Structure formats: C-alpha cells, structure tokens
C-alpha cells in the first residue's frame, strides 16, 4: 500500500497518508496527489488505488444512519456560501494589450500582458475553491488592463495633438512663405 502526499485547498502540501487516511482527510476527486513512483501530481480520481474513496454506496451510509449526500465532498461554492466567479478580464486584457500595440506601436501597452497573466489565474483559483485568491487575481487583472488602456489612450491623444500641431505649423509656414514672397 502506497503512502500519498496531497495538495489541500490552501495549496499546501500535506502527507504522507494511506488511502484510508486520505478518505478521512476529505480528499476530493480533483485533489492533486502524489506517491513514490509517479512522474507528476495527478488528480485523486485518476489513481486506481484511490478510486474506492469516491465510490459511495448509499446503502452503507443509510445503514450507518448517515445521508450519503452529506458525506460526499461538496464543491467550495456549494450551499449557502455560493459566490459567483469574479470577472476574469481576459478579453479586455487581450484587447488592451494587442490593439494599441498594433494601432500605435506603443511598447508600453505591452504592460497589459501582466493583466493577461492575472486574468488566466482567476478561473483556476476559483475552481480550486480559493475564492480570495481568485478575487485578488481579478482585481490585479483589472488594474493592469486599465493601466494598459490608459497608456494607449494617452498615446493616441499625444499622437493626435502632435498631428494637429504639425499641420498648424505647416500651415503657418506656408502662410509665412506667402507673406515673404509678396
């Protein structure tokens, strides 16, 4: 019988545990586990030796006076504490990064890549049950997306001002040339 490490909902490694001890620890199907001989961490429901943890027999629970639904691991958002997933900002981050770079060639708009990185983390944190980290990633993604957007807007305003000034200067020089020639 193997002894396993697992990653808890806070992202911390715990172990070692026997399969029966993992069941008592409340390991869920999507919990990452590892034991000696594995090349990488796997979901608990992908490890054959641990499948018994997830095969609940309702007659066993009813004979013990326990409701099978109560003992099945619940997702972190089940019940009264349901919180919707925070906004990911993925589409906005991509647009605020790529469009200004393509339209005006502003290298500073590439700061939006930081927003893309944070946006990519929101859903994975939420699915792991870490709502606080998902909310923090969403906030950071929004912040960096807005920074990239304001840099792009500022750059476009500067380009517009310099274009107007250029045409005013050229017009003034043309008018000045007419005055000199007469």
C-alpha atoms as one frame of an Amber mdcrd trajectory, in Angstrom:
protein
   0.000   0.000   0.000   1.370   3.373  -1.050   1.594   6.484   1.115   0.419
   9.682  -0.569   1.027  13.395  -0.396  -1.792  15.736  -1.398  -2.334  19.457
  -2.021  -5.012  20.932   0.250  -7.442  23.710  -0.702  -4.946  26.326   0.512
  -2.338  24.995  -1.936  -0.180  23.455   0.800   1.381  20.014   0.519   0.366
  17.517   3.198   1.406  13.945   3.723   2.084  11.157   3.881  -1.230   9.336
   4.175  -2.538   5.883   3.447  -5.539   5.696   1.095  -7.857   5.200   4.105
  -6.358   8.252   5.810  -6.854  10.265   2.618 -10.523   9.358   2.753 -10.700
  10.667   6.329  -8.890  13.838   5.239 -11.784  14.568   2.870  -9.791  14.333
  -0.340 -11.944  15.260  -3.338 -11.840  13.915  -6.877  -9.915  16.948  -8.143
  -7.380  16.977  -5.292  -3.822  16.578  -6.567  -1.988  13.567  -5.097   1.479
  12.106  -5.480   3.255   8.975  -4.320   6.651   7.462  -4.930   6.924   6.148
  -8.486   4.667   8.823 -10.025   6.281  11.184 -12.518   3.953  14.059 -11.662
   0.995  15.007  -9.491  -2.348  13.516 -10.534  -5.963  14.103  -9.677  -7.093
  11.664  -6.994  -9.770  10.182  -9.265  -7.035   9.249 -11.797  -5.247   6.989
  -9.299  -6.689   3.472  -9.333  -5.765   2.729  -5.715  -7.817   5.752  -4.553
 -10.995   5.146  -6.539 -12.672   3.465  -3.569 -12.747   6.876  -1.856 -15.193
   8.156  -4.463 -17.378   5.065  -4.918 -20.023   5.805  -2.318 -22.541   3.076
  -1.623 -25.721   4.703  -0.334 -26.849   1.528   1.490 -23.674   1.619   3.583
 -24.395   5.179   4.653 -28.088   4.567   5.288 -27.353   1.562   7.486 -24.987
   3.751   9.487 -27.657   6.459   9.780 -25.716   8.892   7.584 -27.055  10.634
   4.499 -24.788   9.777   1.536 -25.185  13.292   0.128 -23.858  14.786   3.374
 -20.679  12.745   3.287 -19.863  13.370  -0.381 -17.287  16.149  -0.681 -19.032
  19.355  -1.675 -17.528  21.928  -4.012 -16.330  25.074  -2.255 -19.204  27.098
  -3.664 -21.993  24.702  -2.654 -24.693  25.572  -0.170 -25.271  28.962   1.400
 -21.766  30.246   0.748 -22.109  30.325  -3.060 -20.136  33.156  -4.577 -20.014
  33.705  -8.322 -16.664  33.621 -10.049 -15.028  37.061 -10.142 -14.649  38.752
 -13.514 -11.646  37.337 -15.362 -10.814  40.406 -17.521  -9.300  38.060 -20.126
 -10.895  39.570 -23.248 -10.348  43.123 -22.047  -6.712  42.373 -21.186  -6.018
  40.906 -24.595  -7.685  43.810 -26.405  -5.987  46.450 -24.228  -2.640  44.828
 -24.973  -2.783  43.959 -28.657  -4.896  46.704 -30.263  -2.887  49.697 -29.000
   0.356  47.960 -29.891  -0.855  47.244 -33.428  -2.513  50.642 -33.948   0.138
  52.932 -32.492   3.167  50.763 -31.916   3.351  51.736 -28.262   5.592  49.273
 -26.448   4.214  50.399 -23.073   0.844  48.891 -23.986   2.520  45.513 -23.603
   2.130  46.042 -19.850  -1.300  44.546 -20.484   0.422  41.153 -20.619   0.591
  41.327 -16.837  -3.196  41.692 -16.880  -3.475  38.633 -19.114  -1.388  36.578
 -16.672  -3.584  37.566 -13.717  -6.751  37.011 -15.785  -5.631  33.468 -16.561
  -5.326  32.716 -12.838  -8.857  33.751 -11.827 -10.711  30.676 -13.051  -8.133
  28.172 -11.814  -8.136  29.676  -8.307 -11.947  29.715  -8.292 -12.195  26.081
  -9.426  -9.744  25.056  -6.696 -12.058  26.672  -4.166  -9.767  29.589  -3.338
 -12.217  32.477  -3.742  -9.943  35.023  -2.049  -7.057  34.337  -4.452  -9.489
  34.410  -7.410 -10.809  37.810  -6.281  -7.267  39.156  -5.824  -6.254  37.937
  -9.294  -9.383  39.518 -10.764  -8.574  42.823  -9.072  -4.962  42.729 -10.329
  -6.070  41.787 -13.853  -8.494  44.708 -13.884  -5.834  47.094 -12.580  -3.235
  46.139 -15.218  -5.828  46.099 -18.001  -6.883  49.631 -17.078  -3.248  50.773
 -16.895  -2.604  49.416 -20.410  -5.826  51.009 -21.662  -4.984  54.443 -20.216
  -1.475  54.278 -21.626  -2.990  53.561 -25.051  -5.498  56.395 -24.723  -2.745
  58.786 -23.591  -0.577  57.728 -26.503  -3.402  58.296 -29.005  -4.128  61.731
 -27.518  -0.448  62.685 -27.811  -0.339  61.467 -31.421  -3.484  63.481 -32.215
  -2.063  66.622 -30.556   1.259  66.326 -32.403  -0.544  65.723 -35.710  -2.672
  68.823 -35.216   0.365  70.866 -34.201   2.260  69.600 -37.245  -0.499  70.705
 -39.639  -0.836  74.070 -37.859   2.939  74.570 -38.114   2.996  73.587 -41.810
   0.036  75.895 -42.479   1.745  78.728 -40.624   4.960  78.231 -42.576   3.009
  78.202 -45.853   1.281  81.446 -44.825   4.598  82.914 -43.758   6.071  81.949
 -47.156   3.219  83.795 -48.904   3.926  86.922 -46.807   7.636  86.831 -47.572
   7.149  86.394 -51.321   4.905  89.437 -51.611
